[in-house]
Amino acid sequence: MSQSQVLVGAPSNTSLSDGASPVMLGGKAGEAIMSPLHGKAFTAAYRNRVFFGSSLIAGVTIPVNTTTSPTFTLYNPLGSNLVLELLTLSIGWPAANAPVVGTILGSVSTQTPTSVTQGGVIIPSPIGGGGVPQAKLYTAATIVATTSHIPLINLPVVTVPSGPAINDLSLMGLLIYPGGLITLTSTPVQTAACLPSISWAEWPA
């Protein structure tokens, strides 16, 4: 059987070594089974390139889009030689808090934040065996106010949402090169603390 054919069968129960040349796996209709066997970020996570950054449990208050004092900022340091591929954004609100009707924005720019406070917790994936992140997560910083904003999550109600607001950022193709950052802002300003979490993959630039 040539390497261009597929082998009909069940997914392997073993992990192949790098450099292996397996026959592609096929389904009962002769179709090739591709990576959707796993989640979109499975290979990136398996290769220790995926990270989750979350605020501490006390949460943060998302400022207005003209802020110079952001409260949740993902920064790709100059000299990292990596590009950040943004994957997901999720935001939850504690039981007594309700968001202000408006839009959560990703305010983006190329600059180096100052007076920073390393914030939250960065969790590598796989959990318990992941890599070491090069990106920085800040819950306090000083920046030049940004003028470029990407709408990320719309908040049409003033009650506490029944579940977290989630955006699949991978659909947007958002990449951050060294020296770039994205910070969460809002129009209008949010007044209640929330619990944001962002995930990303780190790739060679």
HULIN-V352146 format. One record per residue. SS is DSSP state (alpha for helix, beta for strand, coil for the rest). PSI is psi as a letter, one per 30 degrees, with the letter a starting at -180 (* if undefined). Layout:
ss->[SS & SS]
psi->[PSI & PSI]
This chain:
ss->[coil & coil & coil & coil & coil & beta & beta & beta & coil & coil & coil & coil & coil & coil & coil & coil & coil & coil & coil & coil & coil & coil & coil & beta & beta & beta & coil & coil & coil & coil & coil & beta & coil & coil & alpha & alpha & alpha & coil & coil & coil & coil & alpha & alpha & alpha & alpha & alpha & coil & coil & coil & beta & beta & beta & beta & beta & coil & coil & coil & coil & coil & beta & coil & coil & coil & beta & coil & coil & coil & coil & coil & coil & coil & coil & beta & beta & beta & coil & coil & coil & coil & coil & coil & beta & beta & beta & beta & beta & beta & beta & beta & beta & beta & beta & beta & coil & coil & coil & coil & coil & coil & coil & coil & beta & beta & beta & beta & beta & beta & beta & beta & beta & coil & coil & coil & beta & beta & beta & beta & beta & coil & coil & beta & beta & beta & beta & beta & coil & coil & coil & coil & coil & coil & coil & coil & coil & coil & beta & beta & beta & beta & beta & beta & beta & coil & coil & coil & coil & coil & beta & beta & beta & beta & beta & beta & beta & beta & coil & coil & coil & coil & coil & coil & coil & coil & coil & beta & beta & beta & beta & alpha & alpha & alpha & alpha & coil & coil & beta & beta & coil & coil & coil & beta & beta & beta & beta & beta & beta & beta & beta & coil & coil & coil & coil & coil & coil & beta & beta & beta & beta & beta & beta & beta & beta & beta & beta & beta & coil]
psi->[k & l & f & f & l & l & j & k & a & l & k & k & g & l & j & l & l & k & f & l & i & l & k & k & k & l & a & f & g & g & k & k & j & a & f & f & e & l & l & e & g & e & e & e & e & f & g & h & f & k & k & k & k & l & l & l & f & f & a & l & k & k & l & l & f & g & l & g & i & l & f & j & k & k & k & j & k & k & g & f & g & l & k & k & j & k & e & l & k & k & k & l & k & l & e & f & k & k & l & k & k & a & k & k & l & j & k & k & l & j & l & j & k & l & h & l & j & k & l & a & k & k & k & l & k & k & k & f & g & a & a & j & k & f & l & k & k & k & g & k & l & k & l & k & k & l & g & k & k & j & k & e & k & k & j & f & l & g & l & k & k & f & l & k & k & k & k & j & f & f & f & f & h & j & k & j & l & k & f & l & l & k & k & k & a & l & j & a & k & k & f & k & k & l & j & l & k & k & l & l & k & k & l & k & *]
